[in-house]
C-alpha cells in the first residue's frame, strides 16, 4: 500500500468514540493507516472526519478508545509533542512574517541552527515551487500560494505524518485540481504518511491510496477508490462515490438468481446473499446501454422501458437522464458526443445482471 520509503508513521485507531455531552461525534471507529500511505477521510459535513483528524493531531481527546502513532500509544500526549505537520483550510500563516520566516518557524521551535534552517527552508520552498517568494509577506500572495507556503511550513521539519483538513476548500476548481496533483507529487517524493480530510469525492479519488468513508460518526467502508466505486458495501457508499442510478422493486430469490420487479418489468440480478427487506439495485452510468425502444440489446441483458428526460453534453461524451414508468430516473453515460437521442424519445435501457449491485436499503428517504 505504501508508495515508497517507509519513512512514514503508521496510525492505529481502535474503538474510538468521541462524545460531546449526549452527542456522539465518533462512534466506535477502527482505522489502520499504513506507513507512507495517503489516506483520505471522506464524508458529508458533520460525519466525524475533522474529529478523527483532530484526535490524531492531539487537538481533541477521545472519550474512549485507543490511538497509536508509529506503534506508540499517544493517548494523553499533547499535540506539540507528536511531531506532526498540519495544514488547514484557512491558511494560518503569520501575517507579520515573510514566507521564509513563516516556513522557518517550526525549525526555530526545535532549536535548529541557522545554516541548517536556511537549507531546509529552501528545500521545502523548492518542493512546493515557492522559492522565488521567500521575501514576500502572506498578504502579497494568492490563496493557492499561501496554501503552498502552509504546506512547506508543515513539511519543513520532516514529520513522519502530515494531516490536512480541506486544504484546498477555499480555492477555485482549476487551482484545486492543479494543487491536487502537486500534493500527490509531494506525497510521492516525501514518502511520509498523509491523512487528508475532504467532502469532495472526486478529490478523494484523485489523491488517495485508500479512502475511509464516514457517515454519522462511523466508517461505512475503507478501500481504494476503485474498490469503493466497483464494490460498495452500503448504499451510502455507492451513492457518495461516483454517479449512480438507484432502482427499487420487489425481489424474489431462487437458487440461481434474484428477480426484481421494477416499474412492472422483471430484472434479473445476481443471487442475493443475506436477508432483509427488498434490496436496492445500484447501477453505474457507464454500464447502461441506451437503445431506441424495442431495438435489440446485448445478449443476456436486462431491459427497462423509459423516455429521455434530459440530454447533457459533456464535451467528451454525453449523459442522459431517462425517466422510467415508476417515476425513477436512470443516468446513462455514453462516449458518443451525439448518440442521436433527444428529449422525449422512447428508449430502452439495457444492463447486464453482473453490473447490478444489490444493497441493503439503508435509507428510503431519497
Ligand atoms: P465538516 O466537513 O463540516 O467539518 P466533519 O465530518 O469534519 O464535518 P466533525 O467536525 O468531525 O465533522 O464533527 C462531527 C460532529 O461533532 C458534528 O455534528 C459537530 O457539530 C460535532 N462537534 C464537533 N466539535 C464539537 C464540539 N466542540 N462541541 C460539540 N459538538 C461538536
Boltz pocket constraint, residues with backbone or C-beta under 6 A from the ligand:
constraints:
  - pocket:
      binder: B
      contacts: [[A, 20], [A, 23], [A, 24], [A, 25], [A, 43], [A, 44], [A, 45], [A, 46], [A, 47], [A, 48], [A, 49], [A, 50], [A, 51], [A, 52], [A, 199], [A, 214]]
      max_distance: 6.0
